[in-house]
Amino acid sequence: MTSNTPTIPSLYDRWTRLSDDQDAVKADLAELFKEGKEHGFNPKAMRAAFSIKRDDRVARVVDDRAEVDLYLEALGVAPARVEENPTDRRQQDQVSSP
């Protein structure tokens, strides 16, 4: 092993610090969504809107799409239009086909 090769104890120490940091971040996020809920916001819709804003991707299906769209508009992001159930669309296409 060379002098800059990590050792098991040094990797363990890094892992411990990262795990502690991860636990702190999880606690902070839980507090953030609790605060939002206390002010009348839907945490599930907030998570979906925040994910779309951060990653610019389609959020997981949520019960109340209107709330997600409202939160996206507040973040300055045009709501993404996603089909609720892609299977329904395929079935409609099959029925429409001659």
Secondary structure, DSSP 8 states (H G I E B T S, - for coil): --TTS--HHHHHHHHHHHHHHHHHHHHHHHHHHHHHHHTT--HHHHHHHHHHHHH-S-----S-HHHHHHHHHHTT-------S-HHHHHHHHHHH--
